[in-house]
Amino acid sequence: MQTKIFTLSAAFLFITGALFAQKAPLVTSEDSLNNGLSKSATTIGGYGNAFYQRNNFQGTSKLNLERFVLFTGHKFNDKISVFTELEVEDAKVTGGESGGEIAIEQAYLKFNLNPNQYIVAGLFLPRIGILNENHLPNTFNGNERNYVETFILPSTWREIGVGLYGNINGAPLNYSVGLVNGLSSGMFTHGTGIRDGRFEGRNASSNSLAVTASLQYYVGDFKAQVSGYYGGTANVSRRKADSLGLSSGIFGTPAAIGEGDIQYSRGGFSMRALGTIVSIPDAAAINRAYANNTAKTAYGAYLELAYDLLYRNGKANEKQFIVFVRDEKFDINASIPSNGIIDGTLNQNHVVAGFTYLPMRNVALKADIRLIHTGAQNPELIINPNPVALPYQQNNNLVNVGMAFSF
């Protein structure tokens, strides 16, 4: 199944590959600083979003300020700048209560080598997928981030390390190469893939390291990218790894990720497509060590089509009213080792449709419906069931209405 998905993705990527990449207009203070256009040495910006969600099967509703992020940057001179972001999730953090989070989303130095190259050092987001670097809530459709780039490629994925970015003179190609700390397989949890294995800058172990790289091709209204990640997940001492039956070393007990995506826009029409696969060949050893039901393989793909109803006569307006539909398919445990347990609920298909109204580029009002279909629940995974819990439902839908902004 995974091979078929990536064969189709690769064919789509290269058959369509002669068409994106007009640079999007600057929309935040961070963009201005990053492109050397900031009018002051110190800049402040940020973004946030809130939404109402109705779960029709459970008959429950919620309102949540999902996140607010404050950006602060400073240009020391023409060669060196610092970029930082402080994020608050779910509006409030209270001691002794679950929910809410305060985190540093980015904190890195940027060193300009020449007009075509720069280095970053610190806590940064590697270039992998579409959303990890470009996750402002007013720049994507739907109140929620797509689930493929939430559970398979876990946005916003940041780690401590160094990265080199640049473009090739005379060719429509951008590239990036990074070296960061690896994941921790001991923190993997059933149902979240590699997401909980990230350190995100907090007491990160460097017993294991990872390399990440990307290559972007752009021309006209078309942009295509391939990116990858390879790193160790043991992240313990050699002695402890031996006692747990894990391979140690910098790339011991590895995780590998491959990703390809395309973006196309012309007139009022836009399209995004992405496919990705995660491989953990030593999943059986991880399960023996930690009993966390790690899968050998996870995959995901989505296709989104959108149209701006306010686009007229070959000209984009400051106001936009975008209608869209997106089909998301992913399986967090597509392949399970012999000592794992299959969970059909993690094999999911989502169809999301709705609209995004932008009275100006930095402000968005959104509404969408998410139709969800999953595989069957595995009775072996039901331990101490809640006697008042509703029977598992393979079909559900979520209705979302919200707002988003950036500055």
Summary of the structure (lengths in Angstrom):
residues: 407
radius of gyration: 21.5
end to end distance: 42.2
largest distance: 68.3
contacts: 1354
relative contact order: 0.15
helix: 13%
strand: 48%
